[in-house]
Amino acid sequence: MLGIPTGPITVIYLISGKEPIKIKRAIIIVIVLITAAAFIVTLAFHNQISTQALFLSLVLTPSIILGSFIEKYFFKRLLISWFNYCVKFLLILKGIAFIAILTLGNSLYL
């Protein structure tokens, strides 16, 4: 979801709220799913999905799924203040990983 800033921005905003944890998580999931679906449909409609994009999606999907399970585990066990720090750290780590993957991906196609 490199080109969709909705996920990280939404997570940071919702984590700072006072809603119950279950509601926060549900809202985050729904917003990210709707945004991603709209983004993919729009790209497909305009024939803008390349082979490279599909390849990177296949490479990233397992780590995103694994990350979701890890997040679920920690979300239930950490205090919300600790979870805030973990989310910020993981967002930074995710950004670094995306830069590394894009750099590697671009060097594979040159």
MOPAC internal coordinates of N, CA, C and O (Angstrom, degrees):
PM7 1SCF
backbone

  N    0.0000 0     0.00 0     0.00 0    0    0    0
  C    1.4421 1     0.00 0     0.00 0    1    0    0
  C    1.5260 1   110.03 1     0.00 0    2    1    0
  O    1.2310 1   121.88 1  -139.48 1    3    2    1
  N    1.2905 1   114.01 1    40.52 1    3    2    1
  C    1.4489 1   120.28 1  -175.72 1    5    3    2
  C    1.5221 1   112.30 1   -61.11 1    6    5    3
  O    1.2310 1   119.97 1   139.93 1    7    6    5
  N    1.3329 1   117.65 1   -40.07 1    7    6    5
  C    1.4544 1   120.38 1  -176.15 1    9    7    6
  C    1.5118 1   114.48 1   -88.95 1   10    9    7
  O    1.2310 1   120.05 1  -176.72 1   11   10    9
  N    1.3273 1   117.51 1     3.28 1   11   10    9
  C    1.4591 1   120.44 1  -177.67 1   13   11   10
  C    1.5209 1   109.13 1  -116.04 1   14   13   11
  O    1.2310 1   119.73 1   -79.21 1   15   14   13
  N    1.3302 1   118.12 1   100.79 1   15   14   13
  C    1.4668 1   119.46 1  -178.15 1   17   15   14
  C    1.5231 1   113.94 1   -76.02 1   18   17   15
  O    1.2310 1   119.85 1   176.61 1   19   18   17
  N    1.3133 1   117.90 1    -3.39 1   19   18   17
  C    1.4580 1   120.80 1  -176.09 1   21   19   18
  C    1.5186 1   112.65 1   -59.34 1   22   21   19
  O    1.2310 1   119.72 1   136.75 1   23   22   21
  N    1.3265 1   118.15 1   -43.25 1   23   22   21
  C    1.4584 1   121.35 1  -177.14 1   25   23   22
  C    1.5163 1   113.65 1   -56.70 1   26   25   23
  O    1.2310 1   119.50 1   117.19 1   27   26   25
  N    1.3533 1   118.56 1   -62.81 1   27   26   25
  C    1.4631 1   119.75 1  -179.07 1   29   27   26
  C    1.5217 1   114.15 1   -60.57 1   30   29   27
  O    1.2310 1   120.18 1   139.78 1   31   30   29
  N    1.3158 1   117.27 1   -40.22 1   31   30   29
  C    1.4587 1   120.03 1   179.52 1   33   31   30
  C    1.5209 1   110.58 1   -64.61 1   34   33   31
  O    1.2310 1   120.37 1   137.38 1   35   34   33
  N    1.3161 1   116.90 1   -42.62 1   35   34   33
  C    1.4574 1   121.57 1   178.90 1   37   35   34
  C    1.5209 1   110.99 1   -63.93 1   38   37   35
  O    1.2310 1   120.37 1   136.16 1   39   38   37
  N    1.3187 1   116.91 1   -43.84 1   39   38   37
  C    1.4645 1   120.70 1  -179.89 1   41   39   38
  C    1.5218 1   110.41 1   -60.61 1   42   41   39
  O    1.2310 1   120.17 1   131.42 1   43   42   41
  N    1.3078 1   117.29 1   -48.58 1   43   42   41
  C    1.4698 1   120.58 1  -179.31 1   45   43   42
  C    1.5212 1   110.49 1   -61.09 1   46   45   43
  O    1.2310 1   120.07 1   136.75 1   47   46   45
  N    1.3257 1   117.48 1   -43.25 1   47   46   45
  C    1.4655 1   120.82 1   179.69 1   49   47   46
  C    1.5280 1   111.73 1   -64.59 1   50   49   47
  O    1.2310 1   120.37 1   132.43 1   51   50   49
  N    1.3211 1   116.90 1   -47.57 1   51   50   49
  C    1.4611 1   120.10 1  -176.30 1   53   51   50
  C    1.5217 1   112.87 1   -70.46 1   54   53   51
  O    1.2310 1   119.76 1   146.10 1   55   54   53
  N    1.3014 1   118.05 1   -33.90 1   55   54   53
  C    1.4594 1   120.73 1   179.17 1   57   55   54
  C    1.5328 1   110.30 1   -61.71 1   58   57   55
  O    1.2310 1   120.35 1   148.80 1   59   58   57
  N    1.3149 1   116.93 1   -31.20 1   59   58   57
  C    1.4647 1   119.61 1  -178.80 1   61   59   58
  C    1.5325 1   112.62 1   -79.42 1   62   61   59
  O    1.2310 1   119.71 1   171.67 1   63   62   61
  N    1.3278 1   118.16 1    -8.33 1   63   62   61
  C    1.4647 1   120.96 1  -178.48 1   65   63   62
  C    1.5185 1   113.14 1   -81.09 1   66   65   63
  O    1.2310 1   121.21 1    -3.34 1   67   66   65
  N    1.3288 1   115.29 1   176.66 1   67   66   65
  C    1.4637 1   120.92 1  -177.41 1   69   67   66
  C    1.5258 1   113.14 1  -107.65 1   70   69   67
  O    1.2310 1   120.26 1  -166.88 1   71   70   69
  N    1.3217 1   117.11 1    13.12 1   71   70   69
  C    1.4574 1   120.69 1   178.51 1   73   71   70
  C    1.5263 1   109.55 1   -69.90 1   74   73   71
  O    1.2310 1   120.35 1   -21.69 1   75   74   73
  N    1.3368 1   116.94 1   158.31 1   75   74   73
  C    1.4623 1   119.31 1   175.19 1   77   75   74
  C    1.5338 1   111.04 1   -62.16 1   78   77   75
  O    1.2310 1   120.78 1   -28.04 1   79   78   77
  N    1.3187 1   116.11 1   151.96 1   79   78   77
  C    1.4656 1   122.12 1  -175.19 1   81   79   78
  C    1.5273 1   111.85 1   -57.68 1   82   81   79
  O    1.2310 1   120.16 1   139.27 1   83   82   81
  N    1.3282 1   117.30 1   -40.73 1   83   82   81
  C    1.4648 1   120.16 1  -178.93 1   85   83   82
  C    1.5242 1   111.44 1   -61.83 1   86   85   83
  O    1.2310 1   120.68 1   140.87 1   87   86   85
  N    1.3083 1   116.31 1   -39.13 1   87   86   85
  C    1.4692 1   120.60 1   179.57 1   89   87   86
  C    1.5228 1   109.97 1   -68.29 1   90   89   87
  O    1.2310 1   120.31 1   137.45 1   91   90   89
  N    1.3300 1   117.02 1   -42.55 1   91   90   89
  C    1.4686 1   120.41 1   178.72 1   93   91   90
  C    1.5229 1   110.78 1   -58.35 1   94   93   91
  O    1.2310 1   121.23 1   132.94 1   95   94   93
  N    1.3223 1   115.25 1   -47.06 1   95   94   93
  C    1.4560 1   119.38 1  -177.72 1   97   95   94
  C    1.5245 1   111.52 1   -64.78 1   98   97   95
  O    1.2310 1   120.32 1   138.66 1   99   98   97
  N    1.3133 1   116.99 1   -41.34 1   99   98   97
  C    1.4650 1   120.60 1   179.55 1  101   99   98
  C    1.5274 1   111.02 1   -63.98 1  102  101   99
  O    1.2310 1   120.32 1   137.60 1  103  102  101
  N    1.3130 1   117.00 1   -42.40 1  103  102  101
  C    1.4686 1   120.89 1   179.74 1  105  103  102
  C    1.5267 1   110.18 1   -63.98 1  106  105  103
  O    1.2310 1   120.40 1   136.27 1  107  106  105
  N    1.3315 1   116.84 1   -43.73 1  107  106  105
  C    1.4631 1   120.56 1   179.29 1  109  107  106
  C    1.5243 1   110.36 1   -59.69 1  110  109  107
  O    1.2310 1   120.38 1   133.41 1  111  110  109
  N    1.3259 1   116.88 1   -46.59 1  111  110  109
  C    1.4663 1   121.01 1  -178.46 1  113  111  110
  C    1.5217 1   111.11 1   -62.29 1  114  113  111
  O    1.2310 1   120.14 1   134.00 1  115  114  113
  N    1.3230 1   117.34 1   -46.00 1  115  114  113
  C    1.4628 1   121.04 1  -177.83 1  117  115  114
  C    1.5318 1   111.09 1   -64.66 1  118  117  115
  O    1.2310 1   120.09 1   134.77 1  119  118  117
  N    1.3081 1   117.43 1   -45.23 1  119  118  117
  C    1.4699 1   120.48 1  -178.49 1  121  119  118
  C    1.5262 1   111.12 1   -63.66 1  122  121  119
  O    1.2310 1   120.51 1   135.25 1  123  122  121
  N    1.3229 1   116.62 1   -44.75 1  123  122  121
  C    1.4610 1   119.68 1  -179.20 1  125  123  122
  C    1.5311 1   110.76 1   -65.84 1  126  125  123
  O    1.2310 1   119.99 1   137.75 1  127  126  125
  N    1.3216 1   117.63 1   -42.25 1  127  126  125
  C    1.4647 1   120.34 1   179.46 1  129  127  126
  C    1.5286 1   111.88 1   -63.55 1  130  129  127
  O    1.2310 1   120.31 1   134.80 1  131  130  129
  N    1.3083 1   117.01 1   -45.20 1  131  130  129
  C    1.4750 1   120.22 1  -179.86 1  133  131  130
  C    1.5290 1   110.46 1   -63.96 1  134  133  131
  O    1.2310 1   120.57 1   135.39 1  135  134  133
  N    1.3209 1   116.52 1   -44.61 1  135  134  133
  C    1.4588 1   120.06 1  -179.04 1  137  135  134
  C    1.5295 1   111.22 1   -64.36 1  138  137  135
  O    1.2310 1   120.53 1   135.00 1  139  138  137
  N    1.3301 1   116.59 1   -45.00 1  139  138  137
  C    1.4651 1   120.08 1   179.90 1  141  139  138
  C    1.5261 1   111.14 1   -63.95 1  142  141  139
  O    1.2310 1   120.34 1   137.24 1  143  142  141
  N    1.3291 1   116.96 1   -42.76 1  143  142  141
  C    1.4657 1   120.33 1   179.49 1  145  143  142
  C    1.5293 1   110.84 1   -62.31 1  146  145  143
  O    1.2310 1   120.42 1   135.38 1  147  146  145
  N    1.3218 1   116.81 1   -44.62 1  147  146  145
  C    1.4637 1   120.57 1   179.04 1  149  147  146
  C    1.5292 1   110.94 1   -62.89 1  150  149  147
  O    1.2310 1   120.77 1   139.97 1  151  150  149
  N    1.3091 1   116.13 1   -40.03 1  151  150  149
  C    1.4617 1   121.59 1   179.90 1  153  151  150
  C    1.5327 1   110.76 1   -64.23 1  154  153  151
  O    1.2310 1   120.55 1   133.51 1  155  154  153
  N    1.3317 1   116.56 1   -46.49 1  155  154  153
  C    1.4664 1   121.14 1  -178.94 1  157  155  154
  C    1.5298 1   111.26 1   -66.16 1  158  157  155
  O    1.2310 1   120.37 1   137.06 1  159  158  157
  N    1.3322 1   116.90 1   -42.94 1  159  158  157
  C    1.4667 1   120.36 1   179.19 1  161  159  158
  C    1.5308 1   110.29 1   -62.50 1  162  161  159
  O    1.2310 1   120.33 1   138.04 1  163  162  161
  N    1.3142 1   116.97 1   -41.96 1  163  162  161
  C    1.4595 1   120.74 1   179.54 1  165  163  162
  C    1.5332 1   111.19 1   -63.73 1  166  165  163
  O    1.2310 1   120.76 1   134.87 1  167  166  165
  N    1.3235 1   116.15 1   -45.13 1  167  166  165
  C    1.4684 1   119.18 1   178.43 1  169  167  166
  C    1.5297 1   111.31 1   -63.03 1  170  169  167
  O    1.2310 1   120.06 1   136.65 1  171  170  169
  N    1.3163 1   117.50 1   -43.35 1  171  170  169
  C    1.4626 1   121.04 1  -179.90 1  173  171  170
  C    1.5328 1   110.39 1   -64.43 1  174  173  171
  O    1.2310 1   120.36 1   139.12 1  175  174  173
  N    1.3197 1   116.91 1   -40.88 1  175  174  173
  C    1.4590 1   121.44 1   179.75 1  177  175  174
  C    1.5282 1   111.55 1   -60.27 1  178  177  175
  O    1.2310 1   120.54 1   144.28 1  179  178  177
  N    1.3225 1   116.57 1   -35.72 1  179  178  177
  C    1.4654 1   121.31 1  -178.75 1  181  179  178
  C    1.5348 1   112.66 1   -97.15 1  182  181  179
  O    1.2310 1   120.03 1  -165.47 1  183  182  181
  N    1.3285 1   117.55 1    14.53 1  183  182  181
  C    1.4728 1   122.59 1  -179.82 1  185  183  182
  C    1.5300 1   112.78 1    51.52 1  186  185  183
  O    1.2310 1   120.38 1  -133.44 1  187  186  185
  N    1.3139 1   116.88 1    46.56 1  187  186  185
  C    1.4520 1   121.49 1  -177.28 1  189  187  186
  C    1.5266 1   113.30 1  -110.00 1  190  189  187
  O    1.2310 1   119.74 1  -169.32 1  191  190  189
  N    1.3132 1   118.10 1    10.68 1  191  190  189
  C    1.4663 1   120.71 1   179.13 1  193  191  190
  C    1.5235 1   108.09 1   -93.80 1  194  193  191
  O    1.2310 1   121.15 1   -64.58 1  195  194  193
  N    1.3285 1   115.40 1   115.42 1  195  194  193
  C    1.4638 1   120.85 1  -176.61 1  197  195  194
  C    1.5284 1   110.79 1   -95.42 1  198  197  195
  O    1.2310 1   121.69 1   -10.14 1  199  198  197
  N    1.3123 1   114.36 1   169.86 1  199  198  197
  C    1.4635 1   120.80 1   175.95 1  201  199  198
  C    1.5245 1   110.23 1   -63.66 1  202  201  199
  O    1.2310 1   120.51 1   141.13 1  203  202  201
  N    1.3142 1   116.62 1   -38.87 1  203  202  201
  C    1.4704 1   121.03 1   178.83 1  205  203  202
  C    1.5297 1   110.15 1   -62.44 1  206  205  203
  O    1.2310 1   120.00 1   137.74 1  207  206  205
  N    1.3167 1   117.61 1   -42.26 1  207  206  205
  C    1.4629 1   120.69 1   179.46 1  209  207  206
  C    1.5256 1   110.75 1   -64.24 1  210  209  207
  O    1.2310 1   120.21 1   138.54 1  211  210  209
  N    1.3090 1   117.20 1   -41.46 1  211  210  209
  C    1.4668 1   119.91 1   177.59 1  213  211  210
  C    1.5271 1   111.21 1   -64.69 1  214  213  211
  O    1.2310 1   120.29 1   139.87 1  215  214  213
  N    1.3232 1   117.05 1   -40.13 1  215  214  213
  C    1.4612 1   121.45 1   177.99 1  217  215  214
  C    1.5242 1   110.84 1   -61.75 1  218  217  215
  O    1.2310 1   120.38 1   131.54 1  219  218  217
  N    1.3335 1   116.87 1   -48.46 1  219  218  217
  C    1.4570 1   120.22 1   179.34 1  221  219  218
  C    1.5257 1   111.54 1   -63.49 1  222  221  219
  O    1.2310 1   120.13 1   144.82 1  223  222  221
  N    1.3218 1   117.36 1   -35.18 1  223  222  221
  C    1.4634 1   120.71 1   176.90 1  225  223  222
  C    1.5169 1   110.87 1   -62.99 1  226  225  223
  O    1.2310 1   120.63 1   136.69 1  227  226  225
  N    1.3207 1   116.40 1   -43.31 1  227  226  225
  C    1.4624 1   120.07 1   178.52 1  229  227  226
  C    1.5291 1   111.80 1   -65.48 1  230  229  227
  O    1.2310 1   120.35 1   144.34 1  231  230  229
  N    1.3206 1   116.94 1   -35.66 1  231  230  229
  C    1.4631 1   120.75 1   179.21 1  233  231  230
  C    1.5296 1   110.79 1   -70.38 1  234  233  231
  O    1.2310 1   120.32 1   139.89 1  235  234  233
  N    1.3228 1   117.00 1   -40.11 1  235  234  233
  C    1.4652 1   120.80 1  -174.88 1  237  235  234
  C    1.5280 1   114.21 1   -82.64 1  238  237  235
  O    1.2310 1   119.84 1   155.05 1  239  238  237
  N    1.3172 1   117.92 1   -24.95 1  239  238  237
  C    1.4623 1   120.92 1  -174.78 1  241  239  238
  C    1.5312 1   113.60 1   -56.43 1  242  241  239
  O    1.2310 1   118.63 1   133.00 1  243  242  241
  N    1.3189 1   120.21 1   -47.00 1  243  242  241
  C    1.4762 1   118.24 1   179.89 1  245  243  242
  C    1.5330 1   113.10 1   -60.77 1  246  245  243
  O    1.2310 1   119.99 1   140.71 1  247  246  245
  N    1.3302 1   117.61 1   -39.29 1  247  246  245
  C    1.4685 1   119.25 1   179.97 1  249  247  246
  C    1.5253 1   111.30 1   -69.21 1  250  249  247
  O    1.2310 1   119.99 1   146.44 1  251  250  249
  N    1.3154 1   117.62 1   -33.56 1  251  250  249
  C    1.4653 1   120.26 1   177.81 1  253  251  250
  C    1.5239 1   110.47 1   -68.78 1  254  253  251
  O    1.2310 1   120.31 1   138.61 1  255  254  253
  N    1.3277 1   117.01 1   -41.39 1  255  254  253
  C    1.4626 1   120.55 1   178.22 1  257  255  254
  C    1.5275 1   109.79 1   -64.98 1  258  257  255
  O    1.2310 1   120.10 1   134.25 1  259  258  257
  N    1.3239 1   117.41 1   -45.75 1  259  258  257
  C    1.4593 1   120.99 1   178.07 1  261  259  258
  C    1.5258 1   110.54 1   -60.55 1  262  261  259
  O    1.2310 1   120.70 1   137.45 1  263  262  261
  N    1.3139 1   116.27 1   -42.55 1  263  262  261
  C    1.4598 1   120.59 1   177.94 1  265  263  262
  C    1.5229 1   112.69 1   -60.91 1  266  265  263
  O    1.2310 1   120.54 1   144.97 1  267  266  265
  N    1.3158 1   116.57 1   -35.03 1  267  266  265
  C    1.4644 1   120.12 1   178.17 1  269  267  266
  C    1.5225 1   111.41 1   -65.06 1  270  269  267
  O    1.2310 1   120.96 1   137.88 1  271  270  269
  N    1.3316 1   115.77 1   -42.12 1  271  270  269
  C    1.4697 1   118.86 1   178.18 1  273  271  270
  C    1.5279 1   111.49 1   -67.21 1  274  273  271
  O    1.2310 1   120.39 1   140.50 1  275  274  273
  N    1.3210 1   116.86 1   -39.50 1  275  274  273
  C    1.4676 1   120.54 1   178.13 1  277  275  274
  C    1.5301 1   109.77 1   -64.67 1  278  277  275
  O    1.2310 1   120.67 1   137.25 1  279  278  277
  N    1.3246 1   116.32 1   -42.75 1  279  278  277
  C    1.4656 1   120.54 1   179.25 1  281  279  278
  C    1.5207 1   110.87 1   -62.11 1  282  281  279
  O    1.2310 1   120.60 1   138.57 1  283  282  281
  N    1.3112 1   116.47 1   -41.43 1  283  282  281
  C    1.4627 1   119.97 1   179.03 1  285  283  282
  C    1.5194 1   110.81 1   -61.18 1  286  285  283
  O    1.2310 1   120.68 1   137.76 1  287  286  285
  N    1.3203 1   116.31 1   -42.24 1  287  286  285
  C    1.4578 1   121.51 1   179.09 1  289  287  286
  C    1.5277 1   110.66 1   -61.02 1  290  289  287
  O    1.2310 1   120.19 1   130.29 1  291  290  289
  N    1.3460 1   117.25 1   -49.71 1  291  290  289
  C    1.4550 1   121.03 1  -178.04 1  293  291  290
  C    1.5258 1   112.72 1   -71.36 1  294  293  291
  O    1.2310 1   120.44 1   146.80 1  295  294  293
  N    1.3119 1   116.76 1   -33.20 1  295  294  293
  C    1.4678 1   120.47 1  -179.05 1  297  295  294
  C    1.5244 1   110.46 1   -60.18 1  298  297  295
  O    1.2310 1   120.40 1   143.16 1  299  298  297
  N    1.3205 1   116.83 1   -36.84 1  299  298  297
  C    1.4614 1   121.19 1  -179.37 1  301  299  298
  C    1.5237 1   112.60 1   -76.86 1  302  301  299
  O    1.2310 1   119.73 1   154.55 1  303  302  301
  N    1.3214 1   118.13 1   -25.45 1  303  302  301
  C    1.4522 1   121.05 1  -170.39 1  305  303  302
  C    1.5247 1   115.28 1  -105.47 1  306  305  303
  O    1.2310 1   119.43 1   158.76 1  307  306  305
  N    1.3039 1   118.69 1   -21.24 1  307  306  305
  C    1.4594 1   121.18 1  -176.94 1  309  307  306
  C    1.5264 1   111.64 1   -94.57 1  310  309  307
  O    1.2310 1   121.40 1   -29.59 1  311  310  309
  N    1.3093 1   114.92 1   150.41 1  311  310  309
  C    1.4550 1   119.65 1   169.93 1  313  311  310
  C    1.5228 1   108.14 1   -66.03 1  314  313  311
  O    1.2310 1   120.44 1   -27.69 1  315  314  313
  N    1.3047 1   116.76 1   152.31 1  315  314  313
  C    1.4670 1   119.81 1  -176.30 1  317  315  314
  C    1.5306 1   111.43 1   -60.99 1  318  317  315
  O    1.2310 1   119.71 1   146.33 1  319  318  317
  N    1.3274 1   118.16 1   -33.67 1  319  318  317
  C    1.4693 1   119.76 1   178.72 1  321  319  318
  C    1.5277 1   110.65 1   -65.56 1  322  321  319
  O    1.2310 1   119.91 1   139.99 1  323  322  321
  N    1.3413 1   117.78 1   -40.01 1  323  322  321
  C    1.4543 1   120.94 1   176.63 1  325  323  322
  C    1.5203 1   110.68 1   -68.59 1  326  325  323
  O    1.2310 1   120.82 1   143.01 1  327  326  325
  N    1.3161 1   116.03 1   -36.99 1  327  326  325
  C    1.4545 1   119.83 1  -179.92 1  329  327  326
  C    1.5264 1   110.59 1   -63.32 1  330  329  327
  O    1.2310 1   120.30 1   142.22 1  331  330  329
  N    1.3389 1   117.04 1   -37.78 1  331  330  329
  C    1.4624 1   120.59 1   177.02 1  333  331  330
  C    1.5231 1   110.88 1   -57.22 1  334  333  331
  O    1.2310 1   120.32 1   133.52 1  335  334  333
  N    1.3333 1   116.99 1   -46.48 1  335  334  333
  C    1.4600 1   120.60 1   179.11 1  337  335  334
  C    1.5261 1   111.17 1   -64.51 1  338  337  335
  O    1.2310 1   120.61 1   139.23 1  339  338  337
  N    1.3223 1   116.44 1   -40.77 1  339  338  337
  C    1.4657 1   120.50 1   179.58 1  341  339  338
  C    1.5254 1   111.07 1   -63.60 1  342  341  339
  O    1.2310 1   120.23 1   137.50 1  343  342  341
  N    1.3269 1   117.16 1   -42.50 1  343  342  341
  C    1.4647 1   120.84 1   179.83 1  345  343  342
  C    1.5236 1   110.48 1   -62.19 1  346  345  343
  O    1.2310 1   120.45 1   135.01 1  347  346  345
  N    1.3113 1   116.75 1   -44.99 1  347  346  345
  C    1.4670 1   119.65 1   179.43 1  349  347  346
  C    1.5231 1   111.44 1   -63.30 1  350  349  347
  O    1.2310 1   120.64 1   137.63 1  351  350  349
  N    1.3295 1   116.39 1   -42.37 1  351  350  349
  C    1.4622 1   120.21 1   178.08 1  353  351  350
  C    1.5277 1   110.89 1   -62.40 1  354  353  351
  O    1.2310 1   120.37 1   135.03 1  355  354  353
  N    1.3248 1   116.91 1   -44.97 1  355  354  353
  C    1.4651 1   120.75 1  -179.08 1  357  355  354
  C    1.5230 1   112.21 1   -66.54 1  358  357  355
  O    1.2310 1   120.14 1   145.93 1  359  358  357
  N    1.3287 1   117.34 1   -34.07 1  359  358  357
  C    1.4698 1   119.39 1   176.57 1  361  359  358
  C    1.5286 1   110.67 1   -64.69 1  362  361  359
  O    1.2310 1   120.57 1   139.60 1  363  362  361
  N    1.3183 1   116.52 1   -40.40 1  363  362  361
  C    1.4681 1   120.28 1   177.07 1  365  363  362
  C    1.5248 1   109.92 1   -65.26 1  366  365  363
  O    1.2310 1   120.82 1   134.94 1  367  366  365
  N    1.3334 1   116.04 1   -45.06 1  367  366  365
  C    1.4666 1   121.07 1   178.87 1  369  367  366
  C    1.5274 1   111.08 1   -61.53 1  370  369  367
  O    1.2310 1   120.51 1   139.78 1  371  370  369
  N    1.3320 1   116.62 1   -40.22 1  371  370  369
  C    1.4625 1   121.17 1   178.75 1  373  371  370
  C    1.5297 1   110.57 1   -63.33 1  374  373  371
  O    1.2310 1   120.53 1   138.02 1  375  374  373
  N    1.3142 1   116.60 1   -41.98 1  375  374  373
  C    1.4627 1   120.18 1   177.94 1  377  375  374
  C    1.5195 1   112.18 1   -61.61 1  378  377  375
  O    1.2310 1   120.72 1   136.74 1  379  378  377
  N    1.3289 1   116.23 1   -43.26 1  379  378  377
  C    1.4697 1   120.39 1   177.95 1  381  379  378
  C    1.5231 1   110.32 1   -63.63 1  382  381  379
  O    1.2310 1   120.36 1   137.58 1  383  382  381
  N    1.3374 1   116.92 1   -42.42 1  383  382  381
  C    1.4630 1   120.62 1   179.70 1  385  383  382
  C    1.5265 1   111.09 1   -63.34 1  386  385  383
  O    1.2310 1   120.01 1   138.03 1  387  386  385
  N    1.3357 1   117.58 1   -41.97 1  387  386  385
  C    1.4619 1   120.43 1   179.10 1  389  387  386
  C    1.5260 1   111.06 1   -63.74 1  390  389  387
  O    1.2310 1   120.38 1   138.99 1  391  390  389
  N    1.3152 1   116.87 1   -41.01 1  391  390  389
  C    1.4654 1   119.67 1   178.24 1  393  391  390
  C    1.5250 1   110.02 1   -62.49 1  394  393  391
  O    1.2310 1   120.54 1   136.64 1  395  394  393
  N    1.3337 1   116.57 1   -43.36 1  395  394  393
  C    1.4679 1   120.36 1   179.34 1  397  395  394
  C    1.5244 1   110.76 1   -63.82 1  398  397  395
  O    1.2310 1   120.01 1   136.36 1  399  398  397
  N    1.3270 1   117.59 1   -43.64 1  399  398  397
  C    1.4610 1   120.69 1  -179.12 1  401  399  398
  C    1.5224 1   110.94 1   -66.68 1  402  401  399
  O    1.2310 1   120.41 1   138.46 1  403  402  401
  N    1.3068 1   116.82 1   -41.54 1  403  402  401
  C    1.4647 1   119.24 1   178.69 1  405  403  402
  C    1.5201 1   111.27 1   -65.60 1  406  405  403
  O    1.2310 1   120.36 1   141.20 1  407  406  405
  N    1.3227 1   116.91 1   -38.80 1  407  406  405
  C    1.4627 1   120.51 1   177.52 1  409  407  406
  C    1.5212 1   109.89 1   -64.08 1  410  409  407
  O    1.2310 1   120.59 1   134.97 1  411  410  409
  N    1.3285 1   116.48 1   -45.03 1  411  410  409
  C    1.4662 1   120.70 1   177.76 1  413  411  410
  C    1.5266 1   110.31 1   -65.07 1  414  413  411
  O    1.2310 1   120.39 1   136.64 1  415  414  413
  N    1.3209 1   116.86 1   -43.36 1  415  414  413
  C    1.4601 1   120.90 1   179.92 1  417  415  414
  C    1.5193 1   111.82 1   -62.06 1  418  417  415
  O    1.2310 1   120.18 1   138.35 1  419  418  417
  N    1.3257 1   117.26 1   -41.65 1  419  418  417
  C    1.4609 1   120.12 1   179.65 1  421  419  418
  C    1.5225 1   110.77 1   -67.76 1  422  421  419
  O    1.2310 1   119.56 1   144.89 1  423  422  421
  N    1.3290 1   118.45 1   -35.11 1  423  422  421
  C    1.4513 1   119.21 1   179.86 1  425  423  422
  C    1.5333 1   111.31 1   -72.28 1  426  425  423
  O    1.2310 1   120.28 1   153.99 1  427  426  425
  N    1.3401 1   117.07 1   -26.01 1  427  426  425
  C    1.4693 1   120.14 1   177.60 1  429  427  426
  C    1.5217 1   111.28 1   -70.98 1  430  429  427
  O    1.2310 1   120.11 1   150.57 1  431  430  429
  N    1.3239 1   117.39 1   -29.43 1  431  430  429
  C    1.4676 1   120.76 1  -174.92 1  433  431  430
  C    1.5152 1   113.42 1   -99.26 1  434  433  431
  O    1.2310 1   119.84 1  -176.42 1  435  434  433
  N    1.3238 1   117.91 1     3.58 1  435  434  433
  C    1.4776 1   119.81 1   179.66 1  437  435  434
  C    1.4902 1   112.11 1   -85.57 1  438  437  435
  O    1.2310 1   120.10 1   180.00 1  439  438  437

